[in-house]
Amino acid sequence: MAVTHPAIKTRLNEQWQDVHHANDEVRVTRYEIVPTASTTDAQLLEVGGAVRAVVQDAFDGNQPLRVPGGRWSLSTIGKPKSTLLDLSNYRRIGKVPAAWLSRQDPSISPMLVAAGMTINVVNREFAAKGLALQTSGASDGQTFAGAIATGTHGADLKVGALHDTVLALHLVVSPTRSVLVQAADGSLNENAAETLSKWFGID
């Protein structure tokens, strides 16, 4: 039975095939998160509720859940079994609130980035704010999460590859729990975790 939620567009029996045809074609159910709320706060809770519903369904059915990337990888790790959670339409980018930072580094501009966005979209959004990723490859169709997870693209002797620009990750690990991960000497404080819990309704 398909998951239902106001912010979910369900695509049943959709074809999945990687770009290079390294994996066999599979048919999947794609849950596409499409926020409908008009205000930012309501939209955040709506996205959190939709994510919770899809993850809960995967837990209940003991089924693996994948998020779709650009489908460029030759690895089988991104090949879905039966269900995809598509967050590419959740596009949020903005400054990290000052209250989240235990210390300020004047050499960087910490930004919040919804990781389902592509590198292309992230760079365009940054450009509109007079900013840019520290490094990025020539290809830009990958999702931000996929690019940093696979260590792909972008390298510089002074700043490292794309994943070296990431300060922290907010990860949903179950229908009722999320974690905020950063280095031991990271600059985010407890306000960040508390606010993210409230935003998405996932402790």
C-alpha positions in Angstrom: 0.0 0.0 0.0 1.4 3.4 -1.0 2.3 6.1 1.5 -0.1 9.0 1.4 0.8 12.6 2.6 -0.2 16.0 1.2 3.5 16.8 0.3 4.1 13.5 -1.4 3.7 12.8 -5.1 3.7 9.1 -5.7 5.0 7.5 -8.9 4.2 3.8 -9.1 6.1 1.3 -11.2 8.6 3.9 -12.4 11.6 2.7 -14.5 15.0 3.2 -12.9 18.2 2.8 -15.0 21.6 4.3 -14.4 23.1 6.5 -17.1 25.8 4.0 -18.1 23.6 0.9 -18.0 26.0 -0.7 -15.5 23.0 -2.0 -13.5 19.9 -3.8 -14.7 16.7 -1.8 -15.0 14.4 -2.0 -12.1 10.8 -0.8 -11.4 10.4 1.3 -8.3 7.9 3.3 -6.3 9.2 6.9 -6.2 7.9 9.2 -3.4 8.7 12.7 -4.5 8.5 15.3 -1.8 6.8 18.4 -3.1 6.1 21.0 -0.4 2.7 22.7 -0.6 2.8 25.0 2.5 3.2 28.7 1.9 5.3 29.6 4.9 8.8 28.4 5.6 8.0 27.0 9.1 5.0 25.1 7.8 7.0 23.9 4.8 9.8 22.5 7.1 7.3 20.6 9.2 5.5 19.3 6.1 8.8 18.0 4.6 9.7 16.4 8.0 6.3 14.8 8.1 6.6 13.4 4.6 10.1 12.1 5.2 8.8 10.5 8.5 5.9 8.8 6.7 8.1 7.2 4.0 10.9 6.1 6.4 8.2 4.7 8.7 6.8 2.7 5.8 10.3 1.3 5.0 10.8 0.4 8.7 7.4 -1.3 8.9 8.0 -3.3 5.8 11.6 -4.0 6.6 12.4 -2.7 3.1 15.6 -0.8 2.0 15.0 2.8 1.0 17.2 4.8 -1.4 17.4 8.4 -2.4 17.9 9.0 -6.1 21.1 10.7 -7.3 22.2 11.7 -10.8 22.4 8.0 -11.7 26.0 8.5 -13.0 27.8 6.1 -10.6 29.0 2.8 -11.9 28.6 1.3 -8.4 25.6 -0.8 -7.5 25.3 1.0 -4.1 22.8 3.5 -5.5 20.6 0.9 -7.2 17.2 0.9 -5.6 15.5 -2.3 -4.5 11.9 -1.1 -4.6 11.5 2.4 -3.1 13.0 5.8 -3.7 12.6 8.9 -1.5 13.1 11.9 -3.8 13.9 15.2 -2.1 15.1 17.1 -5.2 12.2 19.5 -5.0 13.0 20.5 -1.5 15.2 23.4 -2.3 16.4 25.3 0.7 19.6 27.4 1.0 20.5 30.1 3.5 22.9 31.3 6.1 23.5 29.3 9.2 21.9 31.2 12.1 24.4 33.0 14.2 22.9 31.4 17.3 24.0 28.0 16.1 27.7 28.9 16.0 29.9 28.5 19.1 32.6 30.4 17.3 32.9 32.5 14.1 35.5 32.0 11.4 35.7 35.2 9.3 37.3 33.3 6.4 34.1 31.3 5.6 30.4 31.8 5.2 28.6 28.8 6.7 25.5 28.0 4.7 22.5 25.6 5.1 22.0 23.4 1.9 19.3 20.9 1.3 21.4 18.0 0.1 18.9 16.7 -2.5 19.7 19.8 -4.7 22.2 19.3 -7.6 25.6 20.9 -7.6 24.3 23.1 -10.5 21.4 24.4 -8.4 23.6 25.0 -5.3 26.1 27.0 -7.3 23.4 29.1 -9.0 21.8 29.8 -5.6 25.1 30.7 -4.2 26.0 32.9 -7.1 22.8 35.0 -6.5 24.2 35.6 -3.0 27.7 36.6 -4.2 29.1 33.2 -3.0 30.4 30.0 -4.5 31.4 26.5 -3.5 35.2 26.5 -2.7 35.7 23.8 -5.3 33.5 22.0 -7.8 34.0 19.7 -10.8 33.2 20.5 -14.4 30.1 18.2 -14.2 27.3 19.5 -12.0 24.3 17.2 -12.4 25.0 15.2 -9.3 23.0 15.8 -6.1 25.0 17.5 -3.4 24.6 14.5 -1.1 25.7 12.1 -3.8 28.7 14.1 -4.7 30.0 14.3 -1.1 29.1 10.7 -0.2 31.1 9.3 -3.1 34.0 11.8 -2.8 33.5 12.8 -6.4 34.6 15.9 -8.2 36.4 19.0 -7.2 39.9 19.1 -5.7 42.2 21.8 -4.7 45.5 21.6 -2.8 44.4 24.3 -0.3 40.8 23.3 0.4 40.5 19.6 -0.6 37.6 18.0 -2.5 34.0 19.0 -2.4 33.2 16.9 0.7 36.0 18.8 2.6 33.8 21.9 2.4 31.0 20.3 4.5 31.0 21.4 8.2 28.2 19.2 9.4 25.4 16.8 8.3 21.8 16.5 9.6 20.8 12.9 9.0 17.4 11.2 9.5 18.2 7.7 10.8 14.7 6.5 11.8 11.1 7.7 11.7 11.6 9.3 15.2 15.3 10.2 15.3 17.8 12.3 13.5 21.4 13.1 14.3 23.6 16.2 13.7 27.1 15.0 12.9 30.2 17.2 12.9 33.9 17.0 13.7 34.9 16.9 17.4 36.1 20.5 17.1 33.1 21.6 15.0 31.6 25.0 15.5 27.9 24.1 15.8 26.3 24.2 19.3 23.2 22.6 20.8 21.0 25.3 19.4 21.5 23.8 16.0 20.3 20.3 17.0 17.4 21.7 18.9 16.2 24.0 16.1 16.5 21.2 13.5 14.4 19.0 15.7 11.7 21.6 15.9 11.9 22.5 12.2 11.3 19.0 10.9 9.4 17.4 13.9 12.0 14.7 14.2 13.9 14.5 17.5 
